[in-house]
Amino acid sequence: MKITSQQAEKLLSENHSFSQLGFSMMLTRLKRLYADEPSNEILEKAMNEINIFLDKFKGVLKNDYEIITKL
């Protein structure tokens, strides 16, 4: 379960509803960081953090991952 930088950018710039509160909270924090400084460096760091989170909690994020794969 890995997302691309294009998917990460969509997650950080668009509004989506996810079932897992922890994932939504992480995205809110990353969106704020990316809005303050929309650089490739911040995008890459956010993508890596999202990928780590998805890998760690893949069992409970199945429904949310289906949304992400459609981005």
C-alpha positions in Angstrom: 0.0 0.0 0.0 2.0 2.9 -1.3 0.7 6.2 -2.7 2.4 8.3 -5.3 3.3 11.9 -5.0 0.3 12.8 -7.3 -2.0 11.0 -4.9 -0.4 12.7 -2.0 -0.9 16.1 -3.6 -4.6 15.4 -4.2 -5.0 14.3 -0.6 -3.4 17.5 0.6 -5.2 19.8 -1.7 -8.7 18.3 -1.9 -11.3 17.4 0.7 -12.1 13.8 1.2 -14.0 12.0 4.0 -12.2 9.0 5.7 -13.5 6.6 8.2 -10.4 6.5 10.4 -10.1 9.5 12.7 -6.3 9.1 13.1 -5.8 9.2 9.4 -8.0 12.3 9.0 -6.2 14.1 11.8 -2.8 13.3 10.2 -4.1 14.6 6.9 -5.4 17.8 8.5 -2.0 18.5 10.0 -0.2 17.7 6.7 -2.6 19.9 4.7 -1.8 22.8 7.0 2.0 22.3 6.5 1.6 22.0 2.7 -0.7 25.1 2.5 1.9 27.1 4.4 4.7 25.9 2.1 3.6 24.1 -1.0 7.0 22.8 -2.0 8.2 19.4 -3.4 10.1 18.8 -0.2 7.0 19.1 2.0 5.0 17.0 -0.5 7.7 14.3 -0.4 7.8 14.3 3.4 4.0 14.2 3.6 3.9 11.3 1.1 6.4 9.3 3.1 4.5 9.9 6.4 1.2 8.9 4.7 2.8 5.7 3.3 4.2 4.8 6.7 0.8 5.3 8.3 -0.9 3.3 5.6 1.6 0.5 6.0 1.4 0.4 9.7 -2.5 0.5 9.9 -3.3 -1.3 6.7 -5.7 -3.7 8.4 -8.1 -0.9 9.6 -7.6 1.4 6.6 -8.9 -0.9 3.9 -12.0 1.2 3.1 -10.0 4.4 3.2 -7.3 3.0 0.9 -10.0 2.2 -1.7 -10.8 5.9 -1.8 -7.2 6.8 -2.1 -6.6 4.4 -5.0 -9.3 6.2 -7.0 -7.5 9.5 -6.8 
